């Protein structure tokens, strides 16, 4: 027998004084906490549980403390007898299995990402000084990034970069992808945290075409950010020393993991 009203547990004015008992778990669902507990030869089903991380480690056969009031019982905790190995098993679970589950859940929810599949090209730019949105293809952009007191976030950039020349002269051509931060903190793009593809085009014949391409990623930790909401936006630049050159960006992805 059970009730959703737990007020009598904490106030004598709401009913009889609280009782204590001892039960043994006969069945326990680790996901829903549905349970069967034996108390003095009677099987009690789906007792309320005074929640805590230890309840995630309950199993069949565990001896638990029962709190009772007005004919109802609730599971208040579990007995851990020293020297039986149960304390070690409980700590092992919370330090390994439970910690791993929580870490995966928190870390997974913290990964924010945006992808732009299309490609776009730019011509002459002053590399590292002029950072622009690609023509007709802005981003990737990640909004509503909450930065905490650490002031840090991991930024991962991935893209396919290609550079192309059509010339009879030796030239240098490059493609660069960085990121800008706006919102609670302003951070401008720069080459120090950019994807970078450069190629020196040597003269081979009349009006030769040369193309170099690569898919790459770079990880950068943004630091000294103010606590608050931020937006991360990919920005682009090119280093072209002559005419007839083109820098193309495709399959672009931006990921941000705030700490």
N, C-alpha and C positions, 0 to 999 in steps of 0.2 A: 504494500500500500504506500502511496506517495502523494505529494501535493506540490504545486508550483509556488505556494506561498511559504517562503523561508523565514518570515519575520519572527515567528516564535523562537527560532534559534538564538535570537539576539535580544529578546525582550520578554521578561517573565510576565509582564502585564498582558501579553497576547495569548497566554494559555498556560498549561502546566509546565513545571520546571523541566528542563532538558534532561534526558537520560543518555547514558552511554552504554554501548555494547560492543561485542566482538563478533565478527563474521568471517566467513571464508569464501573467496571468490570461486564460483563454480564455472562461470562463463564470462568472457570479457571481449567486447569488440573494440580493438584499439583505434578504430576510425570514428565510430559513433558513440562509444562509451556505453552502449547497451550492455546490460550486465545481469547476471544471476548470482545472488549471494545467499549462502546458507547461514541462518541464525537460529540456534537452538532447535535444529531439526526442521525448520521451516525455510522454504526457498522463497526469497524475496527477489522480484524482478524489476529491472530498470530503476534502481534507486537513484535519486539525485546525487550528484558528485560535487563536493566542494573542490572546484577546479584548481589545478596546479600542474606544473610540468611533470611531477612525479606520476600523475595519473596516466601519462602516456606510456609508462613502463609497467603498468599492472598486467598480471597474467593469472591464469588459472592456478588455484592453490594458495594464492597470497592471502595472508590474514590482515584484515582491515578493521579500523576503528569505525563504529557506527554511532551517529548521533540520532537520538529519537525525541519526538515531540508529538503529542496528540495522536498517538498510534502510528506515526509514520517514522521512517528511518532515512538517513542520508549517509553516504560514505564520506567520512571526514579525513581519512588518510590511511596509510598502510604501515603495518609494523615491519621494521627492519631489524632483525636480531643480529647483534654483533657476532662475528666469528662464523657465520653460516654461509658467507659468500654473497648474500643478497645485497649488501651495501656495495660491494665491488661491482656486481652486475648492474645495479642501478646507476652507479657513477659511470660505468663503461658505456651504457646506453646513452646517457645524457651528454657525455663528452665525445662520443663518436657518432652513433646513429642519429640521435636527435639533433646534435650540432650540424651534422651533414645535411639533414633535411631542411633545417632552418636556413642554413647558408645558401643552399641551392634555391630555395624559395625567394629569399631576400635578394640574392644576386641576380636571379632570373628576372625578377620584377624591376630591377634597377637598370637593365639594359634597354636603352632607348635607341631606336634606329629609324632611318629613312633612306629610301633607295630611289634613284632616278635611272631608269633603264635606257632612255634615249641618249643619242650622242649629239654633241655640238662642237663647233670649232671656232677658234679665234685666230686673228692674224697678228700683226705687230703689236707688241706690248712691251713696256719697260719692266722686265722681270723683277719681282720683289717690291716694286713701287706702285704699279697699277694692278690692283686686285679687283676683278669684276665678276658679275654674274654672267654665265654663258648666254649668248644670244638665244632667246626663246626657250631657255631651259634652266631656270633657277634651281638652286639647291644641290644636293639634299639639304633640308632644314629640319631641325629638331627644336620644338618649342616646349615651354613649360618644364624646363629642367630645374628641379629644386636642388640648390647647392646648400649643404649644411655647414656646420661650424668648422669643418676641416678645410673648407675653401678649395677642394680639389675635385677633379673629374678626369677619368680616362677617356681620351678621344681616339677613335680608330677610323682612319680614312682608307677606303679601297676604291680603285678605279682602274680602267684600262686607258692608258695614255699612249698616244701616237704622235709622231712628228713627221712632217713631209716637206721635202724641198723639190723645187723645179728650177735648176740653175746650172750655169756653167762655171760659177765661181765657188770657191771654198766659203762655206758659211756655217754659222752655229745656230741651231734651232733647239728650243726647249719648251717643255710643258710642265706646269706647276699647279698643284692643288693644295690649298691650305684651308683654314677655317677662321671665321670671325665669331666673336662672342658679344652679345648685346644683352641689355636688361640691367640687372643689379650690378654688373661689371661690364666694362667695355674693353675688348681685346681685339686689336687689329691683326689681320693675317700677316704672316711673314715667311721667308724661306726657311727659317730655322726649324719650323714644324710642318714642312710641306712635303708632299709626294713630289718627286723630281725626276724628269726624264730629259736628258740632253743628248744631242747628236751633232757631231762635226761632219758636215757634208763636204767631201772632197770632189774636185773636178775629175770626172771620168770621161766624159765626152760632151757633145753638144746637147744642152738642155736635158740633162739626165734627171730622172725622178728617183729619189731615194726615200724610203719609208722605214722608220724604226718604231716598234710598238712593244709594250709590255703591260702586264697586269700586276699591280703591286698594292701593298698595304703599308701603313705606317701607324704606329702607336705613339701617342704623345700624352703626357699628363699635364693638364692645365692646372695651375696652382695660383694661390693668392687671389682667389675669387671671393667676392663678397657673398655672405649668406643671402639667399633669396632666389627669385626665379630668373632664369636665363634662356636665351635662344642661341643655338649654335647653327651657323650657316656656312656651307662650303663656298669658297671663293677661288678664282682661277687667274692665272697669269701665263704669259708666254715670253720667251726670249728669242726673237727673230732678228738676225743681223742683216737680212736682205729681203728683197721682194720674192713673191712666189712661194712663200712658206706658210705652213698651216699646222696648228696644234689642235688635236682633237681629243675629247674626253668622253668616255662612255662607261656604262655599267657602274655608275658612281654610287657609293654607299657611305653613310656617315653613322657612326655609333657613338653614343655618349654613356658612360657609366659613372654617375656621381657617387662619391664615397660618403 
